[in-house]
Amino acid sequence: MTVTLRLATVEDAPALSRFGAAAFIDWYLPDNEPENVHAHVAATYQPELQAAEIGEPGQWALLAHVDGTLAGYGMLRINTPCPEGATQADGELRRFYVGRDWHGQGLARQLMQAVIQHGRDAGAKGLWLTCWERNPRALAFYAKCGFLRVGTATFTVGDDPQTDHLLALDLD
């Protein structure tokens, strides 16, 4: 397995849009109303929205390709304080997805290490993220990476407010 990590460019927006939409549907559709999942995907994963996010100053998408195929990505935004002052973390890991075909192969760990290093290099004091309370696999992964629960947040899928764990990692 040959893994290549690189920062996304605006030209990657269509592929990132497809991958992000598929990953979100894969994780959320089994436990949510389909219309809510599809409404969220339509509002979040359009190519022009992905291009705007990639082009936003202080925000990066780090892509992981396996043998030339997009297999995962992490989207990081710097200078975004953690909600509710729960921590001094100022780098938001907005999205972190690895395709199911690559679970258990070390790709997620490799991608997370690169995202963390990118956050450090950008001057972040810490990283924070939210993770759905009904995703024990992701919660366990984040804990292995050193993220600690510092609170909760509401994440709305369509018109359904859901509880996420608010997790943070100190980079000092």
C-alpha positions in Angstrom: 0.0 0.0 0.0 1.6 3.3 -1.1 0.2 6.3 0.8 0.6 9.8 -0.5 -0.4 12.8 1.6 -0.7 16.3 0.2 -2.6 19.5 0.6 -5.7 19.9 -1.5 -6.0 22.5 -4.2 -9.2 24.0 -5.7 -8.9 21.5 -8.5 -9.5 18.7 -6.0 -12.9 20.1 -5.0 -15.0 17.8 -7.2 -13.2 14.7 -5.9 -13.3 15.9 -2.3 -17.0 16.7 -2.7 -17.8 13.2 -3.9 -15.6 11.5 -1.2 -17.0 13.7 1.6 -20.6 13.1 0.6 -20.1 9.3 0.3 -18.3 9.1 3.7 -21.0 11.2 5.4 -23.8 9.0 3.9 -21.9 5.9 4.8 -21.6 6.8 8.5 -24.9 8.7 9.1 -27.5 7.1 6.9 -27.9 3.8 8.9 -29.0 5.7 12.0 -30.8 8.8 10.7 -33.7 9.8 8.5 -32.6 9.7 4.9 -34.0 13.1 4.1 -32.0 14.6 6.9 -28.7 13.0 5.7 -29.3 14.0 2.1 -30.2 17.6 3.1 -26.9 17.9 5.1 -24.9 16.5 2.2 -26.6 18.9 -0.3 -25.8 21.8 2.0 -22.2 20.8 2.7 -20.6 18.8 0.0 -21.1 20.7 -3.3 -18.0 21.1 -5.3 -18.2 24.9 -5.2 -18.5 24.8 -1.4 -15.5 22.5 -1.2 -13.5 24.9 -3.5 -14.4 27.9 -1.3 -13.3 26.0 1.9 -10.0 24.9 0.3 -9.4 28.5 -0.8 -10.3 30.0 2.6 -7.2 31.6 4.3 -6.2 29.6 7.4 -7.9 26.4 6.3 -6.5 23.3 4.6 -7.6 19.9 3.5 -5.0 17.3 3.8 -5.7 14.4 1.3 -4.6 10.8 1.7 -4.3 8.8 -1.5 -3.7 5.1 -1.5 -2.2 3.8 -4.7 -3.6 6.9 -6.4 -7.1 6.7 -5.0 -8.5 9.2 -2.6 -8.9 7.3 0.6 -9.3 9.9 3.3 -8.9 13.5 4.3 -8.7 15.9 7.2 -9.9 19.5 7.0 -8.2 21.8 9.5 -9.0 25.5 10.2 -6.6 27.6 12.3 -7.6 30.5 14.6 -11.0 29.0 15.5 -11.4 28.9 19.3 -12.9 25.9 20.9 -16.6 26.5 21.8 -17.5 27.4 25.3 -13.9 28.1 26.3 -13.5 24.5 27.2 -9.8 24.5 26.2 -7.2 26.8 24.7 -7.3 24.8 21.4 -7.5 27.1 18.5 -7.3 24.7 15.5 -10.5 23.1 14.5 -10.3 19.7 12.8 -13.6 20.3 10.9 -13.7 16.9 9.1 -11.7 13.7 9.3 -12.8 10.8 7.2 -11.1 7.6 6.0 -13.0 5.3 3.6 -14.1 2.0 5.0 -11.9 0.0 2.6 -8.8 1.4 4.5 -10.0 1.0 8.1 -7.6 -1.0 10.2 -4.6 -0.5 7.9 -3.0 2.4 9.7 -4.1 5.1 7.2 -6.2 7.0 9.7 -3.2 7.2 12.2 -0.9 8.3 9.5 -3.3 11.0 8.3 -4.0 12.2 11.8 -0.2 12.5 12.5 0.1 14.6 9.4 -2.9 16.8 10.4 -1.5 17.3 13.9 1.9 18.3 12.5 0.3 20.7 10.1 -1.5 22.3 13.0 1.7 22.6 14.9 3.5 24.1 11.9 0.7 26.6 11.5 1.1 27.7 15.1 -2.0 26.1 16.7 -1.9 25.7 20.5 -4.2 22.8 20.3 -6.7 21.0 18.1 -10.4 20.5 18.8 -13.1 18.5 17.0 -16.6 17.2 17.5 -17.6 13.6 17.1 -21.0 12.1 17.1 -21.8 10.3 20.3 -23.1 7.3 18.4 -19.7 6.7 16.6 -17.8 4.6 19.2 -15.1 3.6 16.6 -14.2 7.2 15.9 -14.3 8.2 19.6 -11.9 5.3 20.4 -9.6 6.4 17.6 -9.5 10.0 18.7 -8.8 8.8 22.3 -5.8 6.8 21.0 -4.6 9.9 19.3 -4.6 11.8 22.6 -7.9 13.8 22.2 -9.7 14.3 25.5 -13.4 15.0 26.0 -13.9 18.6 27.1 -17.7 19.0 26.6 -20.5 18.4 24.2 -21.8 20.3 21.2 -24.9 20.1 19.0 -24.6 19.1 15.4 -27.7 19.3 13.2 -28.2 16.8 10.5 -31.0 18.2 8.3 -33.5 19.2 10.9 -32.3 16.7 13.6 -30.1 18.2 16.4 -27.7 15.5 17.6 -25.2 15.4 20.5 -21.5 15.4 19.6 -18.6 15.0 22.0 -16.3 18.0 22.0 -12.7 16.7 22.0 -9.4 18.5 22.3 -5.7 17.8 22.0 -3.0 20.1 23.5 -0.1 20.7 21.1 2.3 22.2 23.6 
